[in-house]
Amino acid sequence: MANTEALFEVTPAQLRATTAVGAEETHTATLVANRTMVLTGTSHGENTDSETTTSFSGVCPAGWFGSVTMQAGDTCQLTWTTHPTRILSTSQSASFTAQAVDAEGQPAGEPVLSSFNLELTSTVLEFERDYGFGEVPLGRDGSQTLRLTNRASTDALVSLSNVDAPFAVDERLLMEELRVPALATIEVPLYFRPTAAGPASGYGDWSYRLDDGTGDRRSGYLRLSGLGSAEQPPIDVSATGVDFGKVRVGDTVERTITLTNSSTDAVAIDALNPVDLGLLGLSLGELPEYGFVPAGESITVTISWKPTKAGALSQQALFAASRLLPARAASTPDPDLAEFAAALAGTAIADGPTTDGGGTTEPPTKPKPTQPKPTQPKPEPPTGAGSLPGTGGPELAWGLGIALALAAAGGVTLLRSPRRR
């Protein structure tokens, strides 16, 4: 609105009206005379295509193209009422001619033409146009949310046709019409996936229409910006150690390990060596929440020890933490990994007087019973057989008796040696 300082002013200086399809809104501007003048209206900005009507109150011309003499301080209030039924955007102007009046009431000086700009827009969707993702490390996702609010009393259908890389949306949403119910809001995730260090910018193109069969369609765009950072913050995880103390062989003692995520991102933790621990009588419990640990938080897991032999325990329970990235529609690169350990210590003791070189106590062994070997009975010498002179004693006499018996039976002939004379 051009302001004729000596003649009149209009407040506000410019009017922009955005009205939801199916709604009705009223907008007002006030003209104030600074001096005595003649005011003539030349255009009122009423337009049947934009479904806008105009009314007047105060000291105003008798309709458009009429004239009225206004004194200093007189006001004329102009009111526009919009009630759009379809998607439309127009820009119009309300024009006035003002001419000063002298002391005799006669026009003086040149007429001054002034225009009051009136921009009328009927809208369906409300949304933020600019999205800044800030600094995002390479290989990770920055995320923002596009909120689409349907101000119309009819459902709207939205199509996302393109988003410039390295910005993205879920690929399933591209070229698909998203329904935004009447007088409701939906949210669409936007991602920034930097592939190089430094600033990045791009646009997202989309269009929408009312689901009313009129075919009216509006288009829009999003301005996207972000900064890729080559430095990835490290995963910072830790575990408390465990000392089982003295444990008798065969007994079971339970302790707790605390796993802490001091990183700026959530991580998932897995146990790496439960089988190796089991060989030593150690048993690790299930990780709660499938090992999910939010940034700055901790979880606990139980571990028990049932030693099978005496000796000192010096072992580690190994874990791996992987960084959790935002959900992606496209392929996700492998997340960062970090391994860490909980130290395990203790002493297994057992009863018994002796231990082997490895510290294992063995019970004393009992001697095995021995069986006597069977012996063959010796034949007894015949009764009455004594030692004969020259026979060599009882054994020889016994053998000679057997020989004599065999001879008597006729089986053996005994030969006598001639006597020495």
Buried (B, 14 or more C-beta within 10 A) or exposed (E): BEEBEEBBBBEEEEBEBBBBBBBEBEBBBBBBBBBBBBBBBBBBBBBEEBBBBBBBEBBBBEEBEEEBBBEEEBBBBBBBBBBBBBBBEBEBBBBBBBBBBEEEEEEBEEEBEBBBBBBBBBBBBEBEEEBEBEEBBBBBBBBBEBEBBBBBBBBBBBBBEEBBEBBBBBEEBBEEBBEBEBBEBBEBBBBBBBEEEEEBEBEBBBBBBBBBEEEBEBEBEBEBBBBBBEEEEEBBBBBBBBEBEEBEBEEEBEBEBBBBBEBEBBBBBBBBBBEEBEEBBBBBBEBEEEBBBBEEEBBEBEBBBBBEBBBEBEBBBBBBBBBBBEEBBEEEEEBBEBEBBBBBEBBBBBEEEEBEEEBBBEEEEEEEEEEEEEEEEEEEBEEEEEEEEEBEEEEEBBEBBEEEEEEEEEEEEEEEEEEEE
